[in-house]
């Protein structure tokens, strides 16, 4: 399916947000996620199903200043 991840077109076979995060290398990372503008807490990612044309935002904290 085609989705947007941080504004970029992306093709995936991930069925849920947790699986997508793992495929993108964020499995053990502290990140914030949103689907179609709605925040998704870490415990809810596995039950958050993905659909064609969903817009996903993944934000990782940065250090520095």
N, C-alpha and C positions, 0 to 999 in steps of 0.2 A: 504494500500500500504506500501511497505518497502522503507524507506529512511535512510540516515545517518544523525545523528544530532551530531555535534562535534565529528565525528569519530566513533560514536556508532550506531549500527543497531537499528532502531526504527520503529514500526508499527503504522500507524496513518490513520484516516479517514478525516483528515483536508484537505480542498480543496484549501486553500491558506496559504501563509506565516503568515498572521496576525492571522488567526484561530489557526495555529500551535503554535505560540508564546503564545496565550492565554491558550491553553491546557497545555502548559509546565509551566505555572505560571508566564509568563513574560508580561501579559496584560498591566500593568501600569508601567513597569520597563523601564528605559533608557538603551537601548541595541543597539548594532550594529548587523546587519544581512547580510548574503551573501548566495546566492544560486548558486551552481556549480562554486564557485570562483568569482562571480560577486556581488559587494556590492548592497544591496537593502535598500534604504532610507525608513524611517518610513512611509511616506505618500503612498509609493508604495507597501507596504506589502499586503494590501487587494486585490490588482489586480495582485499579483504575484502568479500564479497557481502552485501547486505542482504536480510533476509527479513521477512515480515509479523510484526508484534508485537515486533521487536527493540527492545532498550533501549539507546539511544546516550547516552553522556556526552561532552560536549565542554567542556574547561576551558581558558580562556585566562589567562595570568599577568597579574597586576595590579601596578602600581607604587604606592608610597605606603606609609603605615603608620599 
